[in-house]
Amino acid sequence: LESGDDVVILEGAVEVISDPERLAHVGRVYATKYNMDEWEVGDNPLYAVRPQQAFGWLERDFPGSATRWQF
């Protein structure tokens, strides 16, 4: 996360997104979120993660806040 004080780690299967329809959808959502006219992936690969487990904690309360989720 932005601050570096709160942690989220995802573990899982990763795939490169190559379907033009999915890429266009991501571009529209990204452009809307960041108030841009449009966004294109271009030559950069776009990855999707299918999480198998996730870890999270707050630095100020580790290990009391450490949590693990399994999907």
mmCIF file as Biopython writes it, N, C-alpha, C and O atoms, coordinates in Angstrom:
data_model
#
loop_
_atom_site.group_PDB
_atom_site.id
_atom_site.type_symbol
_atom_site.label_atom_id
_atom_site.label_alt_id
_atom_site.label_comp_id
_atom_site.label_asym_id
_atom_site.label_entity_id
_atom_site.label_seq_id
_atom_site.pdbx_PDB_ins_code
_atom_site.Cartn_x
_atom_site.Cartn_y
_atom_site.Cartn_z
_atom_site.occupancy
_atom_site.B_iso_or_equiv
_atom_site.auth_seq_id
_atom_site.auth_asym_id
_atom_site.pdbx_PDB_model_num
ATOM 1   N N  . LEU A ? 1  ? 0.834   -1.172  0.000   1.0 0.0 1  A 1 
ATOM 2   C CA . LEU A ? 1  ? 0.000   0.000   0.000   1.0 0.0 1  A 1 
ATOM 3   C C  . LEU A ? 1  ? 0.879   1.237   0.000   1.0 0.0 1  A 1 
ATOM 4   O O  . LEU A ? 1  ? 2.081   1.148   0.253   1.0 0.0 1  A 1 
ATOM 5   N N  . GLU A ? 2  ? 0.299   2.367   -0.277  1.0 0.0 2  A 1 
ATOM 6   C CA . GLU A ? 2  ? 1.091   3.590   -0.488  1.0 0.0 2  A 1 
ATOM 7   C C  . GLU A ? 2  ? 2.002   3.954   0.663   1.0 0.0 2  A 1 
ATOM 8   O O  . GLU A ? 2  ? 3.142   4.357   0.430   1.0 0.0 2  A 1 
ATOM 9   N N  . SER A ? 3  ? 1.547   3.829   1.891   1.0 0.0 3  A 1 
ATOM 10  C CA . SER A ? 3  ? 2.337   4.284   3.025   1.0 0.0 3  A 1 
ATOM 11  C C  . SER A ? 3  ? 3.522   3.373   3.316   1.0 0.0 3  A 1 
ATOM 12  O O  . SER A ? 3  ? 4.536   3.821   3.851   1.0 0.0 3  A 1 
ATOM 13  N N  . GLY A ? 4  ? 3.401   2.109   2.969   1.0 0.0 4  A 1 
ATOM 14  C CA . GLY A ? 4  ? 4.429   1.149   3.324   1.0 0.0 4  A 1 
ATOM 15  C C  . GLY A ? 4  ? 4.290   0.658   4.757   1.0 0.0 4  A 1 
ATOM 16  O O  . GLY A ? 4  ? 5.015   -0.246  5.174   1.0 0.0 4  A 1 
ATOM 17  N N  . ASP A ? 5  ? 3.369   1.241   5.514   1.0 0.0 5  A 1 
ATOM 18  C CA . ASP A ? 5  ? 3.156   0.837   6.903   1.0 0.0 5  A 1 
ATOM 19  C C  . ASP A ? 5  ? 2.135   -0.281  7.018   1.0 0.0 5  A 1 
ATOM 20  O O  . ASP A ? 5  ? 2.178   -1.066  7.965   1.0 0.0 5  A 1 
ATOM 21  N N  . ASP A ? 6  ? 1.217   -0.361  6.065   1.0 0.0 6  A 1 
ATOM 22  C CA . ASP A ? 6  ? 0.203   -1.402  6.048   1.0 0.0 6  A 1 
ATOM 23  C C  . ASP A ? 6  ? 0.539   -2.326  4.886   1.0 0.0 6  A 1 
ATOM 24  O O  . ASP A ? 6  ? 0.822   -1.863  3.781   1.0 0.0 6  A 1 
ATOM 25  N N  . VAL A ? 7  ? 0.508   -3.625  5.133   1.0 0.0 7  A 1 
ATOM 26  C CA . VAL A ? 7  ? 1.026   -4.590  4.171   1.0 0.0 7  A 1 
ATOM 27  C C  . VAL A ? 7  ? -0.079  -5.503  3.661   1.0 0.0 7  A 1 
ATOM 28  O O  . VAL A ? 7  ? -0.903  -5.992  4.433   1.0 0.0 7  A 1 
ATOM 29  N N  . VAL A ? 8  ? -0.085  -5.726  2.357   1.0 0.0 8  A 1 
ATOM 30  C CA . VAL A ? 8  ? -0.934  -6.736  1.733   1.0 0.0 8  A 1 
ATOM 31  C C  . VAL A ? 8  ? -0.065  -7.492  0.741   1.0 0.0 8  A 1 
ATOM 32  O O  . VAL A ? 8  ? 0.560   -6.889  -0.131  1.0 0.0 8  A 1 
ATOM 33  N N  . ILE A ? 9  ? -0.026  -8.804  0.876   1.0 0.0 9  A 1 
ATOM 34  C CA . ILE A ? 9  ? 0.741   -9.660  -0.023  1.0 0.0 9  A 1 
ATOM 35  C C  . ILE A ? 9  ? -0.215  -10.691 -0.604  1.0 0.0 9  A 1 
ATOM 36  O O  . ILE A ? 9  ? -0.929  -11.366 0.137   1.0 0.0 9  A 1 
ATOM 37  N N  . LEU A ? 10 ? -0.231  -10.815 -1.928  1.0 0.0 10 A 1 
ATOM 38  C CA . LEU A ? 10 ? -1.045  -11.815 -2.601  1.0 0.0 10 A 1 
ATOM 39  C C  . LEU A ? 10 ? -0.146  -12.891 -3.176  1.0 0.0 10 A 1 
ATOM 40  O O  . LEU A ? 10 ? 0.902   -12.596 -3.751  1.0 0.0 10 A 1 
ATOM 41  N N  . GLU A ? 11 ? -0.559  -14.141 -3.020  1.0 0.0 11 A 1 
ATOM 42  C CA . GLU A ? 11 ? 0.130   -15.256 -3.661  1.0 0.0 11 A 1 
ATOM 43  C C  . GLU A ? 11 ? -0.888  -15.997 -4.506  1.0 0.0 11 A 1 
ATOM 44  O O  . GLU A ? 11 ? -2.018  -16.224 -4.074  1.0 0.0 11 A 1 
ATOM 45  N N  . GLY A ? 12 ? -0.485  -16.375 -5.712  1.0 0.0 12 A 1 
ATOM 46  C CA . GLY A ? 12 ? -1.412  -17.104 -6.561  1.0 0.0 12 A 1 
ATOM 47  C C  . GLY A ? 12 ? -0.885  -17.247 -7.967  1.0 0.0 12 A 1 
ATOM 48  O O  . GLY A ? 12 ? 0.270   -16.935 -8.258  1.0 0.0 12 A 1 
ATOM 49  N N  . ALA A ? 13 ? -1.760  -17.727 -8.833  1.0 0.0 13 A 1 
ATOM 50  C CA . ALA A ? 13 ? -1.420  -17.931 -10.233 1.0 0.0 13 A 1 
ATOM 51  C C  . ALA A ? 13 ? -1.494  -16.602 -10.975 1.0 0.0 13 A 1 
ATOM 52  O O  . ALA A ? 13 ? -2.422  -15.818 -10.778 1.0 0.0 13 A 1 
ATOM 53  N N  . VAL A ? 14 ? -0.513  -16.360 -11.822 1.0 0.0 14 A 1 
ATOM 54  C CA . VAL A ? 14 ? -0.428  -15.119 -12.586 1.0 0.0 14 A 1 
ATOM 55  C C  . VAL A ? 14 ? -0.560  -15.452 -14.067 1.0 0.0 14 A 1 
ATOM 56  O O  . VAL A ? 14 ? -0.008  -16.440 -14.551 1.0 0.0 14 A 1 
ATOM 57  N N  . GLU A ? 15 ? -1.303  -14.606 -14.775 1.0 0.0 15 A 1 
ATOM 58  C CA . GLU A ? 15 ? -1.423  -14.766 -16.219 1.0 0.0 15 A 1 
ATOM 59  C C  . GLU A ? 15 ? -1.239  -13.416 -16.897 1.0 0.0 15 A 1 
ATOM 60  O O  . GLU A ? 15 ? -1.583  -12.373 -16.340 1.0 0.0 15 A 1 
ATOM 61  N N  . VAL A ? 16 ? -0.692  -13.452 -18.099 1.0 0.0 16 A 1 
ATOM 62  C CA . VAL A ? 16 ? -0.578  -12.243 -18.911 1.0 0.0 16 A 1 
ATOM 63  C C  . VAL A ? 16 ? -1.914  -12.054 -19.620 1.0 0.0 16 A 1 
ATOM 64  O O  . VAL A ? 16 ? -2.433  -12.981 -20.242 1.0 0.0 16 A 1 
ATOM 65  N N  . ILE A ? 17 ? -2.463  -10.852 -19.522 1.0 0.0 17 A 1 
ATOM 66  C CA . ILE A ? 17 ? -3.723  -10.542 -20.184 1.0 0.0 17 A 1 
ATOM 67  C C  . ILE A ? 17 ? -3.425  -10.141 -21.627 1.0 0.0 17 A 1 
ATOM 68  O O  . ILE A ? 17 ? -2.671  -9.199  -21.876 1.0 0.0 17 A 1 
ATOM 69  N N  . SER A ? 18 ? -4.018  -10.858 -22.565 1.0 0.0 18 A 1 
ATOM 70  C CA . SER A ? 18 ? -3.781  -10.539 -23.972 1.0 0.0 18 A 1 
ATOM 71  C C  . SER A ? 18 ? -5.086  -10.336 -24.746 1.0 0.0 18 A 1 
ATOM 72  O O  . SER A ? 18 ? -5.057  -9.877  -25.888 1.0 0.0 18 A 1 
ATOM 73  N N  . ASP A ? 19 ? -6.215  -10.668 -24.151 1.0 0.0 19 A 1 
ATOM 74  C CA . ASP A ? 19 ? -7.507  -10.512 -24.811 1.0 0.0 19 A 1 
ATOM 75  C C  . ASP A ? 19 ? -7.801  -9.024  -25.022 1.0 0.0 19 A 1 
ATOM 76  O O  . ASP A ? 19 ? -7.874  -8.271  -24.052 1.0 0.0 19 A 1 
ATOM 77  N N  . PRO A ? 20 ? -7.971  -8.592  -26.274 1.0 0.0 20 A 1 
ATOM 78  C CA . PRO A ? 20 ? -8.179  -7.164  -26.554 1.0 0.0 20 A 1 
ATOM 79  C C  . PRO A ? 20 ? -9.382  -6.565  -25.815 1.0 0.0 20 A 1 
ATOM 80  O O  . PRO A ? 20 ? -9.345  -5.405  -25.405 1.0 0.0 20 A 1 
ATOM 81  N N  . GLU A ? 21 ? -10.441 -7.354  -25.646 1.0 0.0 21 A 1 
ATOM 82  C CA . GLU A ? 21 ? -11.626 -6.850  -24.948 1.0 0.0 21 A 1 
ATOM 83  C C  . GLU A ? 21 ? -11.327 -6.571  -23.472 1.0 0.0 21 A 1 
ATOM 84  O O  . GLU A ? 21 ? -11.746 -5.551  -22.924 1.0 0.0 21 A 1 
ATOM 85  N N  . ARG A ? 22 ? -10.602 -7.486  -22.845 1.0 0.0 22 A 1 
ATOM 86  C CA . ARG A ? 22 ? -10.224 -7.280  -21.430 1.0 0.0 22 A 1 
ATOM 87  C C  . ARG A ? 22 ? -9.275  -6.106  -21.283 1.0 0.0 22 A 1 
ATOM 88  O O  . ARG A ? 22 ? -9.395  -5.319  -20.344 1.0 0.0 22 A 1 
ATOM 89  N N  . LEU A ? 23 ? -8.334  -5.986  -22.203 1.0 0.0 23 A 1 
ATOM 90  C CA . LEU A ? 23 ? -7.392  -4.861  -22.158 1.0 0.0 23 A 1 
ATOM 91  C C  . LEU A ? 23 ? -8.124  -3.539  -22.314 1.0 0.0 23 A 1 
ATOM 92  O O  . LEU A ? 23 ? -7.813  -2.572  -21.619 1.0 0.0 23 A 1 
ATOM 93  N N  . ALA A ? 24 ? -9.092  -3.485  -23.219 1.0 0.0 24 A 1 
ATOM 94  C CA . ALA A ? 24 ? -9.863  -2.261  -23.422 1.0 0.0 24 A 1 
ATOM 95  C C  . ALA A ? 24 ? -10.673 -1.922  -22.169 1.0 0.0 24 A 1 
ATOM 96  O O  . ALA A ? 24 ? -10.777 -0.756  -21.788 1.0 0.0 24 A 1 
ATOM 97  N N  . HIS A ? 25 ? -11.246 -2.946  -21.532 1.0 0.0 25 A 1 
ATOM 98  C CA . HIS A ? 25 ? -12.023 -2.722  -20.303 1.0 0.0 25 A 1 
ATOM 99  C C  . HIS A ? 25 ? -11.130 -2.155  -19.202 1.0 0.0 25 A 1 
ATOM 100 O O  . HIS A ? 25 ? -11.497 -1.187  -18.536 1.0 0.0 25 A 1 
ATOM 101 N N  . VAL A ? 26 ? -9.965  -2.757  -19.016 1.0 0.0 26 A 1 
ATOM 102 C CA . VAL A ? 26 ? -9.027  -2.264  -18.007 1.0 0.0 26 A 1 
ATOM 103 C C  . VAL A ? 26 ? -8.629  -0.826  -18.324 1.0 0.0 26 A 1 
ATOM 104 O O  . VAL A ? 26 ? -8.537  0.006   -17.421 1.0 0.0 26 A 1 
ATOM 105 N N  . GLY A ? 27 ? -8.393  -0.532  -19.592 1.0 0.0 27 A 1 
ATOM 106 C CA . GLY A ? 27 ? -8.041  0.826   -19.999 1.0 0.0 27 A 1 
ATOM 107 C C  . GLY A ? 27 ? -9.122  1.830   -19.652 1.0 0.0 27 A 1 
ATOM 108 O O  . GLY A ? 27 ? -8.827  2.930   -19.184 1.0 0.0 27 A 1 
ATOM 109 N N  . ARG A ? 28 ? -10.384 1.454   -19.882 1.0 0.0 28 A 1 
ATOM 110 C CA . ARG A ? 28 ? -11.499 2.356   -19.559 1.0 0.0 28 A 1 
ATOM 111 C C  . ARG A ? 28 ? -11.598 2.584   -18.053 1.0 0.0 28 A 1 
ATOM 112 O O  . ARG A ? 28 ? -11.763 3.719   -17.605 1.0 0.0 28 A 1 
ATOM 113 N N  . VAL A ? 29 ? -11.498 1.516   -17.275 1.0 0.0 29 A 1 
ATOM 114 C CA . VAL A ? 29 ? -11.590 1.633   -15.820 1.0 0.0 29 A 1 
ATOM 115 C C  . VAL A ? 29 ? -10.429 2.461   -15.272 1.0 0.0 29 A 1 
ATOM 116 O O  . VAL A ? 29 ? -10.635 3.319   -14.413 1.0 0.0 29 A 1 
ATOM 117 N N  . TYR A ? 30 ? -9.231  2.217   -15.750 1.0 0.0 30 A 1 
ATOM 118 C CA . TYR A ? 30 ? -8.041  2.952   -15.321 1.0 0.0 30 A 1 
ATOM 119 C C  . TYR A ? 30 ? -8.177  4.439   -15.642 1.0 0.0 30 A 1 
ATOM 120 O O  . TYR A ? 30 ? -7.906  5.294   -14.799 1.0 0.0 30 A 1 
ATOM 121 N N  . ALA A ? 31 ? -8.603  4.735   -16.874 1.0 0.0 31 A 1 
ATOM 122 C CA . ALA A ? 31 ? -8.752  6.130   -17.295 1.0 0.0 31 A 1 
ATOM 123 C C  . ALA A ? 31 ? -9.805  6.843   -16.453 1.0 0.0 31 A 1 
ATOM 124 O O  . ALA A ? 31 ? -9.634  8.011   -16.101 1.0 0.0 31 A 1 
ATOM 125 N N  . THR A ? 32 ? -10.885 6.150   -16.131 1.0 0.0 32 A 1 
ATOM 126 C CA . THR A ? 32 ? -11.931 6.736   -15.292 1.0 0.0 32 A 1 
ATOM 127 C C  . THR A ? 32 ? -11.396 7.007   -13.884 1.0 0.0 32 A 1 
ATOM 128 O O  . THR A ? 32 ? -11.616 8.082   -13.327 1.0 0.0 32 A 1 
ATOM 129 N N  . LYS A ? 33 ? -10.696 6.031   -13.316 1.0 0.0 33 A 1 
ATOM 130 C CA . LYS A ? 33 ? -10.168 6.186   -11.953 1.0 0.0 33 A 1 
ATOM 131 C C  . LYS A ? 33 ? -9.213  7.368   -11.856 1.0 0.0 33 A 1 
ATOM 132 O O  . LYS A ? 33 ? -9.260  8.121   -10.883 1.0 0.0 33 A 1 
ATOM 133 N N  . TYR A ? 34 ? -8.355  7.538   -12.842 1.0 0.0 34 A 1 
ATOM 134 C CA . TYR A ? 34 ? -7.337  8.580   -12.782 1.0 0.0 34 A 1 
ATOM 135 C C  . TYR A ? 34 ? -7.693  9.817   -13.602 1.0 0.0 34 A 1 
ATOM 136 O O  . TYR A ? 34 ? -6.835  10.658  -13.874 1.0 0.0 34 A 1 
ATOM 137 N N  . ASN A ? 35 ? -8.966  9.923   -13.994 1.0 0.0 35 A 1 
ATOM 138 C CA . ASN A ? 35 ? -9.483  11.104  -14.676 1.0 0.0 35 A 1 
ATOM 139 C C  . ASN A ? 35 ? -8.661  11.431  -15.935 1.0 0.0 35 A 1 
ATOM 140 O O  . ASN A ? 35 ? -8.220  12.563  -16.137 1.0 0.0 35 A 1 
ATOM 141 N N  . MET A ? 36 ? -8.475  10.407  -16.762 1.0 0.0 36 A 1 
ATOM 142 C CA . MET A ? 36 ? -7.724  10.556  -18.009 1.0 0.0 36 A 1 
ATOM 143 C C  . MET A ? 36 ? -8.685  10.386  -19.180 1.0 0.0 36 A 1 
ATOM 144 O O  . MET A ? 36 ? -9.741  9.770   -19.037 1.0 0.0 36 A 1 
ATOM 145 N N  . ASP A ? 37 ? -8.320  10.931  -20.335 1.0 0.0 37 A 1 
ATOM 146 C CA . ASP A ? 37 ? -9.152  10.743  -21.525 1.0 0.0 37 A 1 
ATOM 147 C C  . ASP A ? 37 ? -9.147  9.286   -21.966 1.0 0.0 37 A 1 
ATOM 148 O O  . ASP A ? 37 ? -10.198 8.725   -22.276 1.0 0.0 37 A 1 
ATOM 149 N N  . GLU A ? 38 ? -7.973  8.675   -21.995 1.0 0.0 38 A 1 
ATOM 150 C CA . GLU A ? 38 ? -7.870  7.266   -22.345 1.0 0.0 38 A 1 
ATOM 151 C C  . GLU A ? 38 ? -6.549  6.714   -21.839 1.0 0.0 38 A 1 
ATOM 152 O O  . GLU A ? 38 ? -5.622  7.461   -21.526 1.0 0.0 38 A 1 
ATOM 153 N N  . TRP A ? 39 ? -6.483  5.400   -21.766 1.0 0.0 39 A 1 
ATOM 154 C CA . TRP A ? 39 ? -5.262  4.737   -21.342 1.0 0.0 39 A 1 
ATOM 155 C C  . TRP A ? 39 ? -5.139  3.457   -22.132 1.0 0.0 39 A 1 
ATOM 156 O O  . TRP A ? 39 ? -6.107  2.710   -22.273 1.0 0.0 39 A 1 
ATOM 157 N N  . GLU A ? 40 ? -3.956  3.204   -22.645 1.0 0.0 40 A 1 
ATOM 158 C CA . GLU A ? 40 ? -3.700  1.978   -23.391 1.0 0.0 40 A 1 
ATOM 159 C C  . GLU A ? 40 ? -2.482  1.293   -22.797 1.0 0.0 40 A 1 
ATOM 160 O O  . GLU A ? 40 ? -1.551  1.945   -22.325 1.0 0.0 40 A 1 
ATOM 161 N N  . VAL A ? 41 ? -2.504  -0.015  -22.828 1.0 0.0 41 A 1 
ATOM 162 C CA . VAL A ? 41 ? -1.390  -0.795  -22.294 1.0 0.0 41 A 1 
ATOM 163 C C  . VAL A ? 41 ? -0.140  -0.568  -23.126 1.0 0.0 41 A 1 
ATOM 164 O O  . VAL A ? 41 ? 0.960   -0.491  -22.579 1.0 0.0 41 A 1 
ATOM 165 N N  . GLY A ? 42 ? -0.290  -0.460  -24.433 1.0 0.0 42 A 1 
ATOM 166 C CA . GLY A ? 42 ? 0.871   -0.280  -25.301 1.0 0.0 42 A 1 
ATOM 167 C C  . GLY A ? 42 ? 1.723   -1.535  -25.335 1.0 0.0 42 A 1 
ATOM 168 O O  . GLY A ? 42 ? 1.194   -2.640  -25.455 1.0 0.0 42 A 1 
ATOM 169 N N  . ASP A ? 43 ? 3.025   -1.380  -25.232 1.0 0.0 43 A 1 
ATOM 170 C CA . ASP A ? 43 ? 3.944   -2.521  -25.286 1.0 0.0 43 A 1 
ATOM 171 C C  . ASP A ? 43 ? 4.182   -3.150  -23.924 1.0 0.0 43 A 1 
ATOM 172 O O  . ASP A ? 43 ? 4.901   -4.144  -23.821 1.0 0.0 43 A 1 
ATOM 173 N N  . ASN A ? 44 ? 3.594   -2.592  -22.886 1.0 0.0 44 A 1 
ATOM 174 C CA . ASN A ? 44 ? 3.806   -3.121  -21.542 1.0 0.0 44 A 1 
ATOM 175 C C  . ASN A ? 44 ? 2.855   -4.283  -21.263 1.0 0.0 44 A 1 
ATOM 176 O O  . ASN A ? 44 ? 1.666   -4.191  -21.567 1.0 0.0 44 A 1 
ATOM 177 N N  . PRO A ? 45 ? 3.360   -5.370  -20.690 1.0 0.0 45 A 1 
ATOM 178 C CA . PRO A ? 45 ? 2.466   -6.486  -20.371 1.0 0.0 45 A 1 
ATOM 179 C C  . PRO A ? 45 ? 1.530   -6.119  -19.211 1.0 0.0 45 A 1 
ATOM 180 O O  . PRO A ? 45 ? 1.887   -5.328  -18.338 1.0 0.0 45 A 1 
ATOM 181 N N  . LEU A ? 46 ? 0.355   -6.694  -19.220 1.0 0.0 46 A 1 
ATOM 182 C CA . LEU A ? 46 ? -0.609  -6.516  -18.140 1.0 0.0 46 A 1 
ATOM 183 C C  . LEU A ? 46 ? -0.851  -7.880  -17.529 1.0 0.0 46 A 1 
ATOM 184 O O  . LEU A ? 46 ? -1.140  -8.840  -18.244 1.0 0.0 46 A 1 
ATOM 185 N N  . TYR A ? 47 ? -0.736  -7.976  -16.214 1.0 0.0 47 A 1 
ATOM 186 C CA . TYR A ? 47 ? -0.859  -9.247  -15.515 1.0 0.0 47 A 1 
ATOM 187 C C  . TYR A ? 47 ? -2.115  -9.270  -14.652 1.0 0.0 47 A 1 
ATOM 188 O O  . TYR A ? 47 ? -2.562  -8.236  -14.156 1.0 0.0 47 A 1 
ATOM 189 N N  . ALA A ? 48 ? -2.670  -10.452 -14.483 1.0 0.0 48 A 1 
ATOM 190 C CA . ALA A ? 48 ? -3.789  -10.671 -13.561 1.0 0.0 48 A 1 
ATOM 191 C C  . ALA A ? 48 ? -3.364  -11.755 -12.577 1.0 0.0 48 A 1 
ATOM 192 O O  . ALA A ? 48 ? -2.707  -12.723 -12.957 1.0 0.0 48 A 1 
ATOM 193 N N  . VAL A ? 49 ? -3.737  -11.590 -11.327 1.0 0.0 49 A 1 
ATOM 194 C CA . VAL A ? 49 ? -3.423  -12.568 -10.283 1.0 0.0 49 A 1 
ATOM 195 C C  . VAL A ? 49 ? -4.722  -13.212 -9.818  1.0 0.0 49 A 1 
ATOM 196 O O  . VAL A ? 49 ? -5.689  -12.522 -9.495  1.0 0.0 49 A 1 
ATOM 197 N N  . ARG A ? 50 ? -4.732  -14.533 -9.788  1.0 0.0 50 A 1 
ATOM 198 C CA . ARG A ? 50 ? -5.842  -15.267 -9.183  1.0 0.0 50 A 1 
ATOM 199 C C  . ARG A ? 50 ? -5.348  -15.710 -7.808  1.0 0.0 50 A 1 
ATOM 200 O O  . ARG A ? 50 ? -4.663  -16.724 -7.678  1.0 0.0 50 A 1 
ATOM 201 N N  . PRO A ? 51 ? -5.708  -14.932 -6.783  1.0 0.0 51 A 1 
ATOM 202 C CA . PRO A ? 51 ? -5.145  -15.197 -5.453  1.0 0.0 51 A 1 
ATOM 203 C C  . PRO A ? 51 ? -5.507  -16.580 -4.924  1.0 0.0 51 A 1 
ATOM 204 O O  . PRO A ? 51 ? -6.638  -17.045 -5.065  1.0 0.0 51 A 1 
ATOM 205 N N  . GLN A ? 52 ? -4.520  -17.218 -4.313  1.0 0.0 52 A 1 
ATOM 206 C CA . GLN A ? 52 ? -4.739  -18.468 -3.593  1.0 0.0 52 A 1 
ATOM 207 C C  . GLN A ? 52 ? -4.684  -18.201 -2.092  1.0 0.0 52 A 1 
ATOM 208 O O  . GLN A ? 52 ? -5.369  -18.852 -1.303  1.0 0.0 52 A 1 
ATOM 209 N N  . GLN A ? 53 ? -3.861  -17.239 -1.720  1.0 0.0 53 A 1 
ATOM 210 C CA . GLN A ? 53 ? -3.845  -16.771 -0.337  1.0 0.0 53 A 1 
ATOM 211 C C  . GLN A ? 53 ? -3.337  -15.344 -0.280  1.0 0.0 53 A 1 
ATOM 212 O O  . GLN A ? 53 ? -2.644  -14.872 -1.182  1.0 0.0 53 A 1 
ATOM 213 N N  . ALA A ? 54 ? -3.694  -14.677 0.792   1.0 0.0 54 A 1 
ATOM 214 C CA . ALA A ? 54 ? -3.286  -13.287 0.987   1.0 0.0 54 A 1 
ATOM 215 C C  . ALA A ? 54 ? -2.869  -13.105 2.437   1.0 0.0 54 A 1 
ATOM 216 O O  . ALA A ? 54 ? -3.379  -13.772 3.338   1.0 0.0 54 A 1 
ATOM 217 N N  . PHE A ? 55 ? -1.943  -12.200 2.638   1.0 0.0 55 A 1 
ATOM 218 C CA . PHE A ? 55 ? -1.462  -11.862 3.977   1.0 0.0 55 A 1 
ATOM 219 C C  . PHE A ? 55 ? -1.590  -10.360 4.160   1.0 0.0 55 A 1 
ATOM 220 O O  . PHE A ? 55 ? -1.412  -9.601  3.208   1.0 0.0 55 A 1 
ATOM 221 N N  . GLY A ? 56 ? -1.892  -9.934  5.352   1.0 0.0 56 A 1 
ATOM 222 C CA . GLY A ? 56 ? -1.967  -8.512  5.627   1.0 0.0 56 A 1 
ATOM 223 C C  . GLY A ? 56 ? -1.645  -8.231  7.082   1.0 0.0 56 A 1 
ATOM 224 O O  . GLY A ? 56 ? -1.916  -9.046  7.963   1.0 0.0 56 A 1 
ATOM 225 N N  . TRP A ? 57 ? -1.056  -7.053  7.321   1.0 0.0 57 A 1 
ATOM 226 C CA . TRP A ? 57 ? -0.806  -6.622  8.696   1.0 0.0 57 A 1 
ATOM 227 C C  . TRP A ? 57 ? -0.542  -5.129  8.742   1.0 0.0 57 A 1 
ATOM 228 O O  . TRP A ? 57 ? -0.230  -4.498  7.732   1.0 0.0 57 A 1 
ATOM 229 N N  . LEU A ? 58 ? -0.676  -4.584  9.935   1.0 0.0 58 A 1 
ATOM 230 C CA . LEU A ? 58 ? -0.362  -3.182  10.192  1.0 0.0 58 A 1 
ATOM 231 C C  . LEU A ? 58 ? 0.987   -3.142  10.886  1.0 0.0 58 A 1 
ATOM 232 O O  . LEU A ? 58 ? 1.208   -3.882  11.844  1.0 0.0 58 A 1 
ATOM 233 N N  . GLU A ? 59 ? 1.877   -2.307  10.428  1.0 0.0 59 A 1 
ATOM 234 C CA . GLU A ? 59 ? 3.221   -2.239  11.021  1.0 0.0 59 A 1 
ATOM 235 C C  . GLU A ? 59 ? 3.149   -1.913  12.515  1.0 0.0 59 A 1 
ATOM 236 O O  . GLU A ? 59 ? 3.884   -2.490  13.316  1.0 0.0 59 A 1 
ATOM 237 N N  . ARG A ? 60 ? 2.260   -0.985  12.886  1.0 0.0 60 A 1 
ATOM 238 C CA . ARG A ? 60 ? 2.188   -0.546  14.277  1.0 0.0 60 A 1 
ATOM 239 C C  . ARG A ? 60 ? 1.685   -1.640  15.220  1.0 0.0 60 A 1 
ATOM 240 O O  . ARG A ? 60 ? 1.831   -1.528  16.437  1.0 0.0 60 A 1 
ATOM 241 N N  . ASP A ? 61 ? 1.081   -2.716  14.648  1.0 0.0 61 A 1 
ATOM 242 C CA . ASP A ? 61 ? 0.508   -3.756  15.492  1.0 0.0 61 A 1 
ATOM 243 C C  . ASP A ? 61 ? 0.916   -5.156  15.046  1.0 0.0 61 A 1 
ATOM 244 O O  . ASP A ? 61 ? 0.194   -6.122  15.289  1.0 0.0 61 A 1 
ATOM 245 N N  . PHE A ? 62 ? 2.070   -5.266  14.396  1.0 0.0 62 A 1 
ATOM 246 C CA . PHE A ? 62 ? 2.523   -6.599  14.022  1.0 0.0 62 A 1 
ATOM 247 C C  . PHE A ? 62 ? 3.166   -7.242  15.242  1.0 0.0 62 A 1 
ATOM 248 O O  . PHE A ? 62 ? 3.947   -6.553  15.898  1.0 0.0 62 A 1 
ATOM 249 N N  . PRO A ? 63 ? 2.922   -8.457  15.599  1.0 0.0 63 A 1 
ATOM 250 C CA . PRO A ? 63 ? 2.178   -9.488  14.892  1.0 0.0 63 A 1 
ATOM 251 C C  . PRO A ? 63 ? 0.695   -9.574  15.278  1.0 0.0 63 A 1 
ATOM 252 O O  . PRO A ? 63 ? -0.006  -10.465 14.799  1.0 0.0 63 A 1 
ATOM 253 N N  . GLY A ? 64 ? 0.209   -8.678  16.122  1.0 0.0 64 A 1 
ATOM 254 C CA . GLY A ? 64 ? -1.180  -8.744  16.565  1.0 0.0 64 A 1 
ATOM 255 C C  . GLY A ? 64 ? -2.200  -8.605  15.452  1.0 0.0 64 A 1 
ATOM 256 O O  . GLY A ? 64 ? -3.301  -9.147  15.555  1.0 0.0 64 A 1 
ATOM 257 N N  . SER A ? 65 ? -1.854  -7.884  14.379  1.0 0.0 65 A 1 
ATOM 258 C CA . SER A ? 65 ? -2.807  -7.672  13.298  1.0 0.0 65 A 1 
ATOM 259 C C  . SER A ? 65 ? -2.570  -8.611  12.107  1.0 0.0 65 A 1 
ATOM 260 O O  . SER A ? 65 ? -3.325  -8.572  11.136  1.0 0.0 65 A 1 
ATOM 261 N N  . ALA A ? 66 ? -1.537  -9.446  12.172  1.0 0.0 66 A 1 
ATOM 262 C CA . ALA A ? 66 ? -1.225  -10.320 11.038  1.0 0.0 66 A 1 
ATOM 263 C C  . ALA A ? 66 ? -2.395  -11.251 10.758  1.0 0.0 66 A 1 
ATOM 264 O O  . ALA A ? 66 ? -2.929  -11.891 11.664  1.0 0.0 66 A 1 
ATOM 265 N N  . THR A ? 67 ? -2.782  -11.313 9.497   1.0 0.0 67 A 1 
ATOM 266 C CA . THR A ? 67 ? -3.938  -12.103 9.078   1.0 0.0 67 A 1 
ATOM 267 C C  . THR A ? 67 ? -3.601  -12.829 7.788   1.0 0.0 67 A 1 
ATOM 268 O O  . THR A ? 67 ? -2.871  -12.313 6.942   1.0 0.0 67 A 1 
ATOM 269 N N  . ARG A ? 68 ? -4.143  -14.037 7.646   1.0 0.0 68 A 1 
ATOM 270 C CA . ARG A ? 68 ? -3.973  -14.790 6.407   1.0 0.0 68 A 1 
ATOM 271 C C  . ARG A ? 68 ? -5.356  -15.223 5.917   1.0 0.0 68 A 1 
ATOM 272 O O  . ARG A ? 68 ? -6.182  -15.712 6.688   1.0 0.0 68 A 1 
ATOM 273 N N  . TRP A ? 69 ? -5.586  -15.029 4.610   1.0 0.0 69 A 1 
ATOM 274 C CA . TRP A ? 69 ? -6.822  -15.486 3.998   1.0 0.0 69 A 1 
ATOM 275 C C  . TRP A ? 69 ? -6.478  -16.528 2.950   1.0 0.0 69 A 1 
ATOM 276 O O  . TRP A ? 69 ? -5.481  -16.385 2.242   1.0 0.0 69 A 1 
ATOM 277 N N  . GLN A ? 70 ? -7.282  -17.570 2.839   1.0 0.0 70 A 1 
ATOM 278 C CA . GLN A ? 70 ? -7.106  -18.556 1.779   1.0 0.0 70 A 1 
ATOM 279 C C  . GLN A ? 70 ? -8.360  -18.576 0.923   1.0 0.0 70 A 1 
ATOM 280 O O  . GLN A ? 70 ? -9.480  -18.542 1.432   1.0 0.0 70 A 1 
ATOM 281 N N  . PHE A ? 71 ? -8.150  -18.632 -0.386  1.0 0.0 71 A 1 
ATOM 282 C CA . PHE A ? 71 ? -9.268  -18.572 -1.329  1.0 0.0 71 A 1 
ATOM 283 C C  . PHE A ? 71 ? -9.452  -19.924 -1.997  1.0 0.0 71 A 1 
ATOM 284 O O  . PHE A ? 71 ? -10.346 -20.085 -2.828  1.0 0.0 71 A 1 
#
